[in-house]
Amino acid sequence: MVETVAARYEDELEAETAAGYLRSLGVAARVRFQASLGLPRSAVPIRVIAPTGGFELLVPETDAEHAREALASAGPPPPRPRRYRWLGWVLIVVLLAPLLFDWVLSLTRTR
């Protein structure tokens, strides 16, 4: 069975919901995680500041047009909210600050 991408999503919950809708219409659908830059799925906070990929909704090639028409009524998927992306950067700075502080101290001790 040859599969083709019917839609792409940023959020796994949206992709699984769309797959469930297509399954209820009798279309065999599955969700695949497509990593960008070869990175695995990541947890917060890394995914908050740098999404590591997207989710592809795969359907059989024979049902692709029917699946796209069924999903078109819902419109395009909304973009992921970006209101807390700054929090990821704050967490990275907080985690790296002690290392940076120790490195600066080690430079001053050797002189």
C-alpha positions in Angstrom: 0.0 0.0 0.0 1.5 3.3 -1.1 0.8 6.2 1.3 0.8 9.9 0.7 0.8 13.0 3.0 -2.7 14.4 3.3 -1.9 17.2 5.7 0.9 18.5 8.0 0.5 19.6 11.6 2.6 21.2 14.3 0.7 19.6 17.1 0.3 15.9 17.7 -3.1 16.3 19.2 -4.4 18.0 16.1 -2.9 15.4 13.9 -4.4 12.5 15.8 -7.8 14.2 15.9 -7.7 14.7 12.1 -6.6 11.0 11.7 -9.5 9.9 13.9 -11.9 12.0 11.8 -10.7 10.3 8.6 -10.9 6.9 10.2 -14.5 7.6 11.1 -15.1 8.3 7.4 -13.6 4.9 6.5 -10.2 6.2 5.4 -7.2 4.3 6.8 -5.1 7.2 8.3 -2.0 7.2 10.5 0.2 9.9 12.0 4.0 10.0 11.5 6.5 12.3 13.3 8.8 13.9 10.8 11.9 15.2 12.5 13.7 18.3 11.3 17.5 18.3 11.5 17.5 14.7 12.6 16.5 15.6 16.2 14.2 13.3 18.1 10.9 14.4 19.7 11.7 16.8 22.5 10.0 17.8 25.6 9.4 21.2 27.0 11.4 23.6 27.2 13.4 22.7 24.1 10.2 22.2 22.0 8.9 25.6 23.2 11.7 27.5 21.6 12.8 25.2 18.8 10.2 22.8 17.4 12.0 19.7 16.3 9.6 18.6 13.6 6.1 18.2 12.6 3.4 15.6 12.2 2.3 14.2 8.9 -1.1 12.6 8.3 -0.6 9.7 6.0 -3.4 8.1 4.0 -3.5 5.5 1.1 -2.8 7.2 -2.2 -6.2 6.1 -3.5 -8.0 7.9 -0.7 -5.8 11.1 -0.7 -8.2 13.3 -2.6 -11.1 12.3 -0.5 -9.1 12.9 2.7 -8.0 16.3 1.6 -11.6 17.3 0.7 -12.8 16.1 4.1 -10.1 18.0 5.9 -10.6 21.2 3.8 -13.9 21.9 5.5 -12.0 22.5 8.8 -9.6 24.9 7.2 -5.8 25.1 7.7 -4.5 24.1 11.1 -3.9 27.1 13.3 -0.3 28.0 14.1 1.1 27.0 17.5 0.8 29.8 20.1 4.1 31.6 20.7 3.2 33.4 23.9 5.5 31.3 26.1 8.5 30.8 23.8 10.5 33.4 25.8 10.2 31.0 28.8 12.4 28.5 27.0 15.1 31.0 26.5 14.9 32.1 30.2 15.2 28.4 31.3 18.3 27.9 29.0 19.9 31.0 30.4 19.2 29.9 34.0 20.7 26.5 33.3 23.8 27.9 31.6 24.4 30.8 34.0 26.3 28.8 36.6 28.5 27.3 34.0 29.3 30.7 32.5 29.9 32.1 36.0 32.3 29.2 36.9 34.1 29.7 33.6 34.7 33.4 34.2 35.9 32.6 37.7 38.3 30.0 36.4 39.8 32.6 34.1 40.4 35.0 36.9 42.0 32.4 39.2 44.6 31.4 36.7 46.1 34.9 36.4 
